[in-house]
């Protein structure tokens, strides 16, 4: 018998132990806890079924999901898909430049992916959505690496496609990492589709990058649908006061990334050992009945003898204890 990729995925899901198919509930104290996937599962297989299996093992009921596993599951060409969290100019050795043949192949792959995207009917997204929802996992946010510092090069038709994808998957919002100037155009599409976009940031002195309030405020001025995906670890490491930020911009937040970092651009730490007010943020969200997701973004290195899944499970328990 010949199996397609989708047939294999269905069979793979059927092999998940029955104990893991009991529907999870990670809404603790009224706060929805989710996880950024497959990014948090570093070094692990990242098919739609692998991701779902791991999420169920962690007993989480909501995710921020990147677009690549969705497109791969639906049979899309993968050659031109962006790598998760890829940034402009990354991925080549210092001084290296693409050759003409490489560039031509890249152009062909991008065009093939574009044509495939524009031909994909909306009902295909419903198939993927049902797969996750039947297991008890909602896709709260869809993360788009395509927009990382190059949203200006994406055609309007493809931007419409990504909003179709987000709606078809049942997402409340899109998250991405464009430059601040690019949010003027993205905000216009967000208004057209009536869906929020949460802009994620890292520490940077470049005013075109999201790091401090003035960058997000510029985006707000372009559109009421331009919003915030605040990473409290990065913000703390950059010298910001995460609690004050959340209090001031509470109504513009799509979701928060949870991690614990040391101040002064310090490293990621096991939760509770850094300077980030993870517990305080969760308790504030509980008190204020925040409607947005608190999203685990796992980044610290597991201790010797431990594993990514073991450490993420500790993060889940941290959230549960903080919200008890």
N, C-alpha and C positions, 0 to 999 in steps of 0.2 A: 504494500500500500504506500502511495506517495503522500507525504505530509507537507502542507504549506507551513510557513512560519506561524500563521494564525492557528492552524490545527495544533501545532506543537505547543503553542502557548496555552491553548485550552486543556490539552492533556496535562501539561505541567501544573496548571492550577488544580486539576483533579487530584494530584498527588500530595497536596498540602494536607497534613494530618487533620483529622476531624476536630481535634481539640483546638486548633488554630482557626477553625472556621466559625467558632462562636463569635458573634458580632461584638467588637470591642466598644468601649465608651471611655474616651479620654477627656471628657469635660469634667474638670474637677473644680468644685466650688463655683460653678458657673462660668469658668474660664476654659475655653477650648484649647487644648494642647495638641499641637501637630508637629510635623517634622519636614524639613527641606530634603526632598529626595529626587534623584539618587545621590545628590551631593554628599549627604551625611554618611552614606554607606561607602566610604572611601575604600578602594581596592577590592570591592565586591562586585559580583555580576549585577548588571543593571537593566535586565529586561523588565517588562511590565510585571511579569509573574514573580521574578526575584524580588522586586521592590515590594510588591503586595505581600509576599510571604514574610519578609522582614518586618514590615509595618504591623502585620497581624501578630507576629511573635512578640513585638513590643507592646501589644495591646493598645495601639493608637488608632484613633478613629477619623483622623483628618490629616491631609498632607498639603504641602506646597510642592507641586510636581513640575519638573522641567518638561519641556515639549518633546525632547528627543525620544524618550521611551514611548510616548504616544505615537509619534510618526513612525518609529520603527515597528511597533506592533501593527499599525495599519498598513504596513508594506511600503513605506516611503523609502526613496534612495537615501543612503546615509553618507555618501562621500562628501557632500557639501554642507552637512549639518555642523553647526558650531560646537566646539568642545565646551562642556560646562565650565562657566566662569572664565572663558577665554577672554583676554583683553587685547585691545588693538596693539599690534606689533609683537605680540607674544608668540612663542612657539618656534622661533628660528634662532639659530646661533648668531652671536654677535658678528655683524658684518655680512651675514648671509643674505642673499636675495633670490627670489624665485626665478628659475629659468623660464624661457619662452614656452617650452613644452609644458612645464608645470602650470604656468599661468593659463595656457589654453585649456588644459585638462580641468583646471579649477573653474574656468568660465563655463565649460560644457556641463560640469556637475551642478553648478549653481542654477543654470537654466533648466536642467532636468528636474531638479528639486522644485523650482518655481512652478513649472508646468504641472507637476504632480500635485502640488498644494492647491493650485487653482482649480484642478479637476475633481478634488475630493468633495463628495456630497456631505452635508451636515449630519446625516443619519449615521455616518461612520463614527463620529465622535460619541454618539449615543451608545454605540456598542461598547466602546471603551469605558464610558461612564458607568454603564450597567455592571460591567465586570467588577469595578471597585465598589460600587454601592451595594451590590448583592453580598459582598463580603463585609459590609459595614464601614467602609472607608469613603469619606467624601473628599473630593478634590476642591479644596477651598481657594487655592491660588494656583495660577499657571505661570511658571517662570520662563521668560524668553531670553535665551542667550543671544539670539539673533540681533537684539537691539543694543548689545554692549558696545558703546562708543561708535556705532555705525548705523544707527537708525535712519540717518539721512539717506543712506544708499538703498534702503528697502522700498520696493514699489508700494504705491497705495493699495494695489490689489492684494499684495501679500499682508499688509497691515490689517486689511479687512479680514483676511483669512485667519489671522491669529485671534481676532476678536470672535470670529465664528467658532474657532476651536475652544476658546475660553468659555463661551456661553454653552456650547454643546457638551462640555465636560462638567457643567454645573458650577463653575468657579464664580466667586464673588468679585474677583479682581485679577489683574495681571500684575506681575512684578518684573522689573528689568533694571538695567544699569546703563542708560544712555548718558550723553552729556546734557548739561542743563539746557543749552540752546535747542537741542533736539526735542525737548519736551513741548515746545510750542506746537510743532507739527503733530506729535503724538497726542497732545491734549485735544486737538481738533478731532482726531479719530475717536478718542475716548468720549467726547461729547456726542459724536455721531452715533456711537453704539451704546451710550449711557452706561459705561462701565469704568470704574476707577482703575488707575494705574498707580502702584506703589513703587517709588523710586528708591533703590537700595544704594547705600554709600559706603565708602571706605575713607580712611584718613588721607587727605590730600590738601595741599595749599593751592591747587588749581581751582579757580572759581567756576570752571566748567564741570567740576566733579562734585558729587553730593557728599559733603562731609560735615557742614555746619548749617545752621538755620537759614542764612541768606540764600543759599542755593535752592532749598526747597521753597522759600518764599518767592523766588523768581518764577519757579514752576507754577506755584499757585496763581500767580498773576496771569498766566497764560490760560488756565482752565480750572474750573472747580473740580474737575475729575482728576487733576494731577495731585497725587497724594504721596504718602510716606510709607516706606518699608524701613523702619528704624532697626538697626542692628545695635543693641545696647552694649555689646562687647566692643565693637569697633569705636563706638561713640565715646565710651569710657576711656579706652586706650588713647584716644585723640585729645583727651582732656575735657570732654563735655560732661554735663550733668544730665544723665539719662532721665532721672525722675522729673526734673524741671521741664525737660523737653516734652515728655509724655503729657504732663499736666497742661502745658501750653498748647500743644498741637493734637490733643486727644481725638478731636473730630476729623482730623485729616489722615489718620493712620489706618492703613489697610491691614497690616500685621506687623508683629515685632519678631525679630530674630533673637533668640536666647543663646547666649554663650557667656563665659566668664573670662575676662582678660585682665591683666595687670594694667595699671595706669602708665602713662609716659611711653606709649607704644610698646607696652610689655606683652609677653606671650599669652597664648590661650592656656587656661588652667582647668584642672578638674573643678567642677562647680563647687563654690563655697571657699575656694582657695585664692581667688583673684580679687580684684577691686570693683567688679561690676555688681550693681545692686539687683541681682537676679531675683532673690526672694522678695525684696521690697517692691519690685515692679509687678510680680505676680500677685502680691497681696493688694496692691493698688488696683490692679485690673479686677480683682474679685470685688473689692469695695465699690468700685465705680461701675460694675457690671459692663465692662468693656465688651463691645460687640465683635472685636477683631481677635484673630487667632494669635496665640503665643507659640511661635514656631521654633522648635529645637534645630539649631544648625551646629552639628557636631564638628569640632575642629581640633581639639587637643589630642595629643598623642597618647594612646593607651599605655599604661605601665607594663613592664615585662610580665608575661604570664596572663595578661588580660586580653581583651579583644574589643573591637569597635562595638559590637552588639552588647557586650557586657557593660561597657561604659555608657552607651546610650540608655540602656535600661536604668542605670544609676541616675541619669538626667531625668528620666521620666519619674522615678521615685522622688527625686528632689522636688519636682513640680507638685506632685501629689501631696507631699508633706507640707510644702509651703502654702498650699491652698486648702488644707484640712480645716 
